[in-house]
Amino acid sequence: MLRFCIAILICLPLSATIAQSTFTHQDSIRGSITRERAWWDVVRYKIAVQPDYNAKTIQGTTVILFKTLQSGSVMQIDLQQPMQIDRAMLRGKTVKTSRDGNAYYLHFENTLPAADTFSVVLTYSGKPKEAIRPPWDGGWIWSKDKKGRPWMSVACQGLGASVWYPCKDHQSDEPDNGATLAMTVPDSLTAIGNGRLIDTRKGNGLTTFVYEVKNPINNYNIIPYIGKYEHWHENYAGEKGNLDCDYWVLDYELEKAKQQFQQVPKMLKCFEHWFGPYPFYEDGYKLIQSPHLGMEHQSAVAYGNQFKNGYLGHDLSQSGWGLKWDFIIIHESGHEWFGNNITSNDLGDMWIHESFTNYSETIFTNCEYGVEAGNDYAIGTRLGIKNDIPVIGPYGVNQEGSGDMYPKGGNMLHTMRQLVNDDEKFRSILRGMNQTFWHKTVDAKDIEEYMCNAAGINFSKVFDQYLRTTKIPVLEYSVKNGKLSYRWSNCVSGFDMKLKLKDGTWVSPTEKWQTLKGTWNADASLQPDRNFYIEVKKVTGS
């Protein structure tokens, strides 16, 4: 136990280094915990929205129930231009507001005391930013299905939920007691939200559908789906009992969807085994056809993969295994554990969401087709690694790091799995992580320290190497006078990752030259296990 505790103390990250952009005042007030955010904590959102499809406008109200961590009189509320707050009220009285770009400030007449609970009611309206290529650019989606009928939704990860409703738009503050979303739409359409349908109201040719989430939820995950939907339901016998699984697709896609969505129970079986129970039994699991490729909206996963296996029919790994299953079903559902259950406090740590979820693809391949198939898949995804900028982004400015957080982060975890060298232990680490950080927000150091402690291995240099630099460690070796020498190069100072060779032998390279036992011919080569994401280079001299 003592060495595990020591690992905790020394498994601390270096500061992330990244090619800095020029960050603005708006980046800072959006991406940091300003003093106007720090004194209060969101307890619950109550959101109501009514879209006007023809005018491409929306109107609604957001009620924010919050508790005061300390006293305060000025509150920051985020709502992106050109949307506007028409009125703010506290306890029946209008609150004065001012605006700084995409942030509103509510100026309360009297200072609100600490350790109390209040509700602020925000009436809002406007023409929200329209997403032209969702989900790669965010905003409200004003689309049509193949029959020319309205089909609406939102994609706003990164851009933020404040693109369409007023909120505290920072990942570190999820509503502790969940949220409700009421959507008022024409009678000819159906609206679906996160969680469970709790009310339906009709009148004047309109229907209001009210959905409730009981669990904490990321702001960007609260999403309306509005269209001509059909639905079916099934129960999944999971680790915590019966899980309600509901599927919503456009009416003319029903039969195709019923065939493709048979992959969901297989996914749930695999992921519950490896990651622990599905994190949101109270809210159920839904897969909803969306007018964009897909997104991990909690308990209401967006699906737009055209009912094809792979990624729109393509294998991102080029191994062949990626065409055996539907990428969007597997990847976006994997986020229920990594991203929705465990959420990064800062956008700079989105690798916590994406690296583990990328690796969930390997895990699913492993479950369905065996360990070597999973290995093939993970190694194949290295084709997508660019090593352009570090995976960890700058903090406090709402900025992600490299897109390498997907394949490079996944291959870092695959390498760590080899270092653990015990799949049952590695599985217990992933399950324990979801239990330890159940419905919590975290920083990189929380995940890194947890993995050091749970594995009993000091992974600090591994995290620094793969997340905080663009350099891939190089195993250099040379053969001279019958001796084979080796060392790490192109690595962070102190990099000492152990390495398994192709023949099963383990070696412990450092930055200093070491000699491998035996007598070696001049043409001998040092061949590492392929599952380690490294490069190998033969050099002359040592």
C-alpha positions in Angstrom: 0.0 0.0 0.0 2.8 2.4 0.8 4.2 2.4 -2.8 0.7 3.2 -4.1 0.5 6.2 -1.9 4.0 7.3 -3.1 2.7 6.9 -6.7 -0.1 9.3 -5.8 2.3 11.9 -4.6 4.6 11.8 -7.6 2.0 11.2 -10.3 1.4 14.9 -10.8 1.1 16.5 -14.2 3.5 19.0 -15.8 1.9 22.2 -17.0 0.3 21.7 -20.4 2.2 23.3 -23.2 0.4 24.2 -26.4 0.8 26.5 -29.3 -1.1 29.5 -27.9 -3.7 31.3 -29.9 -4.6 34.9 -29.0 -7.3 34.6 -26.4 -9.8 37.3 -25.8 -11.7 38.7 -22.9 -14.7 36.8 -24.1 -12.7 33.6 -24.1 -11.8 34.2 -20.4 -15.2 35.1 -19.1 -16.7 32.0 -20.9 -13.9 29.6 -20.0 -13.0 30.5 -16.4 -14.7 30.7 -13.0 -15.2 34.4 -12.8 -16.1 36.0 -9.5 -19.6 36.4 -10.8 -19.8 32.7 -11.2 -17.8 31.5 -8.2 -20.3 32.4 -5.5 -23.3 30.3 -6.6 -23.9 26.7 -7.7 -26.6 25.4 -10.0 -29.1 23.0 -8.4 -31.6 22.6 -11.2 -32.6 23.9 -14.6 -36.2 24.3 -15.8 -36.1 25.1 -19.5 -39.0 25.9 -21.8 -38.6 26.6 -25.5 -40.9 27.2 -28.5 -39.3 27.3 -31.9 -40.7 29.1 -35.0 -39.5 26.9 -37.8 -40.2 29.4 -40.6 -38.7 32.4 -38.9 -35.8 30.4 -37.4 -36.4 32.0 -34.0 -37.0 30.6 -30.6 -38.5 32.0 -27.4 -38.7 30.6 -23.9 -37.8 30.7 -20.2 -35.1 29.3 -18.1 -35.6 29.0 -14.4 -32.3 28.4 -12.5 -32.6 27.1 -9.0 -29.2 27.8 -7.3 -27.6 27.7 -3.9 -25.3 30.4 -2.7 -21.8 29.2 -1.7 -21.0 32.7 -0.4 -22.8 36.0 -0.5 -23.1 37.8 -3.8 -24.9 40.5 -5.7 -23.8 40.2 -9.3 -24.4 37.0 -11.2 -23.0 36.0 -14.6 -25.5 34.3 -17.0 -24.3 33.2 -20.4 -26.4 33.7 -23.6 -24.7 34.0 -26.9 -25.4 36.8 -29.4 -27.8 37.4 -31.1 -30.0 35.8 -28.5 -31.2 38.1 -25.7 -32.6 38.0 -22.2 -35.8 39.9 -22.3 -36.4 39.9 -18.6 -34.8 38.6 -15.4 -36.8 38.1 -12.2 -36.0 37.1 -8.6 -38.8 36.5 -6.1 -41.3 38.3 -8.4 -39.2 41.4 -8.9 -37.4 42.5 -12.1 -33.6 42.4 -11.9 -31.4 44.9 -13.6 -29.1 43.4 -16.3 -26.1 44.5 -18.2 -24.3 42.8 -21.1 -20.7 42.1 -22.0 -20.7 40.2 -25.3 -22.0 36.7 -24.7 -22.3 37.3 -20.9 -25.2 39.0 -19.1 -24.8 40.3 -15.5 -27.7 40.3 -13.1 -27.4 43.1 -10.6 -29.5 42.2 -7.5 -30.9 45.0 -5.5 -29.8 43.3 -2.3 -26.8 41.1 -1.6 -27.9 37.4 -1.5 -26.7 35.7 1.7 -24.5 32.6 1.7 -25.9 29.1 2.3 -29.4 29.8 0.9 -31.4 28.8 -2.2 -33.0 31.0 -4.8 -34.6 30.8 -8.2 -34.0 33.3 -11.0 -36.5 33.4 -13.9 -35.0 34.3 -17.3 -37.3 35.1 -20.3 -35.3 34.9 -23.6 -35.8 35.1 -27.3 -34.0 35.6 -30.6 -32.6 33.9 -33.7 -29.9 31.5 -32.4 -26.8 30.8 -34.4 -27.7 28.2 -37.0 -25.5 25.1 -37.4 -24.6 24.7 -41.1 -22.5 21.6 -40.8 -23.5 20.0 -37.5 -22.1 18.6 -35.3 -18.8 20.1 -36.5 -20.2 23.6 -36.2 -22.7 24.2 -33.5 -26.1 25.9 -33.2 -29.8 25.3 -33.7 -30.5 22.9 -36.6 -33.4 23.9 -38.9 -33.6 20.8 -41.2 -36.1 18.9 -43.2 -36.5 15.1 -43.5 -36.7 13.3 -46.8 -40.5 14.1 -47.0 -39.9 17.8 -46.6 -41.2 18.0 -43.0 -39.5 20.1 -40.3 -36.8 18.3 -38.4 -35.1 20.3 -35.6 -32.4 19.8 -33.0 -29.3 21.4 -31.5 -25.6 20.5 -31.5 -23.5 22.6 -29.2 -20.6 20.8 -27.6 -17.7 23.2 -27.3 -19.7 26.1 -28.6 -21.9 25.7 -25.5 -25.5 25.5 -24.5 -25.7 29.3 -24.1 -26.0 29.4 -27.9 -29.7 28.7 -27.4 -30.7 29.1 -23.7 -29.4 31.2 -20.8 -27.3 29.2 -18.3 -24.1 29.0 -16.4 -22.2 27.7 -19.3 -19.2 26.0 -17.7 -18.7 22.2 -17.5 -17.7 22.4 -13.9 -21.2 23.2 -12.7 -23.8 20.6 -13.6 -27.3 21.0 -12.0 -27.1 18.7 -9.0 -30.8 17.7 -9.2 -31.1 17.5 -13.0 -33.3 19.5 -15.3 -36.7 19.6 -17.1 -37.1 20.6 -20.8 -40.5 21.6 -22.1 -40.8 21.9 -25.9 -43.8 23.4 -27.5 -44.3 22.3 -31.2 -47.0 22.0 -33.8 -49.4 19.0 -33.2 -48.0 17.3 -36.3 -44.6 16.8 -34.7 -43.2 15.0 -31.7 -40.6 16.5 -29.4 -38.2 14.3 -27.4 -35.7 15.4 -24.6 -33.4 13.9 -22.1 -34.7 11.6 -19.4 -38.4 10.7 -19.2 -41.6 12.2 -20.5 -43.5 13.5 -17.5 -46.2 15.6 -19.1 -47.9 16.4 -22.4 -50.2 19.4 -22.9 -52.3 20.2 -26.0 -54.0 23.3 -27.2 -54.3 25.8 -30.1 -52.8 23.3 -32.6 -49.7 22.9 -30.4 -48.4 20.2 -28.1 -45.9 20.8 -25.2 -43.8 17.8 -24.3 -42.1 17.9 -20.9 -39.1 15.7 -20.2 -37.2 15.4 -16.9 -33.7 14.3 -16.0 -33.1 13.4 -12.4 -29.3 13.1 -12.6 -26.7 15.8 -13.0 -26.2 16.6 -16.7 -23.7 18.7 -18.8 -25.3 21.8 -20.2 -24.4 20.9 -23.8 -26.2 17.6 -23.3 -29.7 19.1 -22.7 -31.1 18.9 -26.2 -34.5 19.0 -28.0 -35.3 16.6 -30.9 -38.3 17.7 -32.9 -39.6 15.8 -35.9 -42.0 13.2 -37.3 -40.9 10.4 -35.0 -41.9 6.8 -34.4 -40.9 4.9 -31.2 -40.4 1.5 -29.8 -39.3 0.3 -26.3 -37.4 -2.6 -24.9 -36.1 -3.6 -21.4 -32.4 -4.5 -20.9 -31.6 -6.7 -17.9 -28.6 -4.8 -16.6 -26.4 -4.7 -13.5 -28.9 -2.5 -11.6 -32.1 -4.2 -12.8 -34.3 -3.4 -15.8 -33.0 -0.5 -17.9 -35.6 1.2 -20.1 -34.3 1.5 -23.6 -36.3 3.7 -26.0 -35.7 4.3 -29.7 -37.0 7.2 -31.7 -36.5 7.4 -35.5 -38.3 9.1 -38.4 -41.4 7.2 -39.4 -40.1 5.9 -42.7 -36.9 4.6 -41.1 -38.5 2.3 -38.6 -37.8 -1.2 -40.0 -34.2 -0.3 -40.9 -33.6 1.1 -37.4 -35.0 -1.9 -35.7 -32.4 -4.1 -37.4 -29.5 -1.8 -36.8 -30.3 -0.9 -33.2 -30.0 -4.6 -32.2 -26.4 -3.6 -31.4 -27.5 -1.7 -28.3 -28.0 -4.6 -25.9 -24.5 -6.0 -27.0 -23.0 -2.6 -26.3 -24.7 -2.4 -22.9 -23.5 -5.9 -21.9 -19.9 -5.1 -22.9 -19.7 -1.7 -21.3 -21.4 -2.6 -18.1 -18.9 -5.5 -17.8 -15.9 -3.2 -18.4 -17.0 0.1 -17.0 -19.6 -0.6 -14.4 -23.4 -0.1 -14.4 -25.0 2.3 -16.9 -24.8 5.6 -15.0 -28.4 6.8 -15.5 -30.9 4.1 -14.9 -33.3 6.6 -13.4 -33.4 8.5 -16.7 -33.3 5.5 -19.0 -31.3 5.1 -22.3 -32.6 6.5 -25.5 -31.2 6.4 -29.1 -32.7 9.2 -31.2 -32.3 9.7 -34.9 -30.9 13.2 -35.4 -30.4 15.6 -38.4 -26.6 15.3 -37.9 -24.1 12.5 -37.5 -24.3 12.0 -33.7 -23.5 13.3 -30.2 -23.4 11.9 -26.7 -26.5 13.7 -25.3 -27.0 12.1 -21.9 -29.8 9.5 -21.8 -30.8 10.8 -25.3 -27.9 9.8 -27.6 -28.1 11.5 -31.0 -27.8 9.0 -34.0 -27.3 10.0 -37.6 -25.0 7.2 -39.0 -27.5 6.3 -41.8 -28.0 2.8 -40.3 -24.6 1.7 -41.5 -21.8 -0.1 -39.7 -18.5 1.8 -39.4 -18.3 5.6 -39.5 -20.8 6.4 -42.3 -19.8 3.0 -43.8 -16.0 3.6 -43.4 -13.6 1.9 -41.0 -11.5 4.5 -39.2 -9.0 1.9 -38.3 -8.7 0.3 -41.8 -8.3 -3.0 -39.9 -11.6 -4.4 -41.1 -13.0 -4.7 -37.6 -14.5 -1.2 -37.6 -17.0 -2.3 -40.2 -18.4 -5.0 -37.9 -20.3 -2.5 -35.7 -22.0 0.9 -35.9 -19.5 3.6 -34.8 -22.1 6.1 -33.6 -24.0 3.6 -31.5 -20.8 2.4 -29.8 -18.8 5.6 -29.5 -21.6 8.0 -28.5 -23.0 5.5 -26.0 -19.5 5.0 -24.5 -19.7 8.7 -23.5 -22.4 7.8 -21.0 -19.6 6.6 -18.9 -16.8 8.9 -20.0 -18.0 12.4 -20.5 -21.5 12.2 -19.0 -20.8 10.2 -15.8 -17.3 11.5 -15.5 -17.1 15.1 -16.8 -14.0 17.3 -17.2 -14.2 20.6 -15.3 -12.4 22.5 -18.2 -12.7 22.1 -21.9 -8.9 21.8 -22.0 -9.3 18.3 -20.4 -11.7 16.9 -23.0 -9.3 14.0 -23.4 -11.0 12.6 -20.3 -14.2 12.3 -22.4 -12.7 11.4 -25.8 -9.6 9.2 -25.1 -11.5 6.8 -22.9 -14.5 6.8 -25.2 -12.2 6.2 -28.2 -10.8 3.2 -26.3 -14.4 2.0 -25.6 -14.4 1.2 -29.4 -11.4 -1.2 -28.8 -13.1 -2.6 -25.8 -16.3 -3.4 -27.7 -14.3 -5.0 -30.5 -12.5 -7.0 -27.8 -15.9 -8.1 -26.4 -17.4 -9.2 -29.7 -14.4 -10.6 -31.6 -11.6 -11.2 -29.2 -8.5 -9.5 -27.8 -6.4 -9.6 -31.0 -9.2 -8.1 -33.0 -9.3 -5.3 -30.4 -5.6 -4.9 -30.7 -5.8 -4.7 -34.5 -8.5 -2.0 -34.2 -6.5 0.1 -31.7 -3.3 -0.1 -33.6 -5.2 0.8 -36.9 -6.5 4.0 -35.4 -3.0 5.3 -35.2 -3.4 6.3 -38.8 -5.5 9.2 -37.7 -2.8 10.7 -35.3 -1.4 14.0 -36.4 0.8 15.0 -33.4 0.1 18.7 -34.3 -0.4 20.2 -30.8 -0.7 18.6 -27.3 -3.8 16.7 -26.4 -4.4 18.8 -23.3 -5.5 22.3 -24.2 -5.0 25.6 -22.4 -7.1 26.1 -19.3 -9.6 28.8 -18.5 -10.4 29.9 -22.1 -12.9 27.3 -23.3 -10.3 25.7 -25.7 -9.8 22.1 -26.5 -6.4 20.5 -27.3 -5.6 18.4 -30.3 -8.1 16.1 -32.0 -5.5 13.5 -31.3 -7.3 13.2 -28.0 -9.3 10.4 -29.8 -6.8 8.0 -31.5 -3.6 9.1 -29.6 -5.4 9.2 -26.3 -6.9 5.8 -27.0 -3.5 4.3 -27.9 -2.0 5.8 -24.7 -4.6 3.8 -22.8 -3.9 0.7 -24.9 -0.3 1.1 -24.0 -1.2 1.5 -20.3 -3.3 -1.6 -20.5 -0.2 -3.5 -21.6 1.8 -2.1 -18.7 -0.9 -3.2 -16.2 -0.4 -6.6 -17.9 -3.6 -8.0 -16.3 -6.9 -7.5 -18.1 -9.0 -8.2 -15.0 -7.1 -5.6 -13.1 -7.4 -3.1 -16.0 -11.1 -3.7 -16.0 -11.3 -3.1 -12.3 -9.5 0.2 -12.8 -12.1 1.3 -15.4 -15.0 0.2 -13.2 -13.4 1.7 -10.2 -12.9 5.0 -12.0 -16.6 5.2 -12.8 -17.5 4.4 -9.2 -15.0 6.8 -7.7 -16.1 9.7 -9.9 -19.8 8.8 -10.2 -21.7 11.8 -11.5 -18.7 14.1 -10.8 -16.7 16.6 -12.6 -12.9 16.2 -12.5 -9.5 17.6 -13.6 -6.7 15.8 -15.4 -4.9 15.4 -12.1 -7.8 13.5 -10.6 -7.8 10.9 -13.3 -4.0 10.6 -13.4 -3.7 10.2 -9.7 -6.5 7.7 -9.6 -4.9 5.5 -12.3 -1.5 5.6 -10.6 -3.0 4.5 -7.4 -5.3 1.9 -8.8 -2.7 0.3 -11.0 0.2 0.7 -8.4 2.3 2.0 -11.3 3.7 5.5 -11.6 2.2 6.6 -15.0 3.2 10.3 -14.6 5.7 10.3 -17.4 3.4 8.3 -19.6 0.7 11.0 -19.2 3.2 13.8 -19.7 4.6 12.2 -22.8 1.4 11.5 -24.6 -0.9 14.3 -23.4 1.5 17.2 -22.9 3.9 16.9 -25.8 3.6 16.0 -29.5 6.6 13.7 -29.4 6.3 9.9 -29.7 9.0 8.1 -27.6 11.6 6.5 -29.7 13.3 3.2 -28.7 16.8 3.6 -30.1 19.1 0.6 -30.3 22.4 -0.3 -31.7 24.5 -3.5 -32.2 28.2 -3.2 -31.8 30.8 -5.9 -31.0 28.1 -8.4 -30.3 26.3 -6.2 -27.8 22.8 -4.8 -28.3 22.2 -1.5 -26.5 19.0 0.4 -26.2 17.5 3.6 -24.7 14.6 6.0 -24.9 14.9 9.2 -26.9 12.5 11.9 -28.1 10.9 11.8 -24.7 10.2 13.9 -21.6 12.9 14.1 -19.0 12.9 11.0 -16.8 10.8 8.9 -19.2 11.3 5.3 -18.1 8.3 3.4 -19.4 8.8 -0.4 -19.3 8.4 -2.2 -22.6 7.4 -5.7 -23.6 9.3 -7.2 -26.6 7.7 -9.3 -29.3 9.1 -12.5 -27.7 7.5 -11.7 -24.4 10.6 -10.3 -22.7 10.2 -7.2 -20.6 12.9 -4.5 -20.6 13.2 -1.2 -18.7 14.7 1.4 -21.0 15.7 4.8 -19.7 17.3 7.8 -21.4 20.7 6.2 -20.7 22.1 3.3 -22.8 21.6 -0.2 -21.4 22.8 -3.5 -22.7 20.6 -6.5 -23.4 21.9 -9.9 -22.3 23.4 -12.2 -24.9 25.6 -12.0 -28.0 24.1 -10.4 -31.1 24.8 -10.4 -34.8 25.3 -7.0 -36.5 21.9 -7.4 -38.3 20.0 -8.1 -35.1 16.9 -6.0 -34.5 15.0 -5.1 -31.3 11.3 -5.7 -31.9 8.8 -4.4 -29.3 5.2 -5.7 -28.8 3.1 -3.9 -31.4 0.6 -2.8 -28.7 2.9 -0.1 -27.4 2.5 3.2 -29.2 6.2 4.0 -29.8 8.7 4.3 -32.6 11.8 2.2 -33.1 15.1 3.3 -34.6 18.4 1.5 -35.2 21.4 3.8 -34.7 25.1 3.4 -35.1 27.1 3.7 -31.9 26.0 3.9 -28.3 
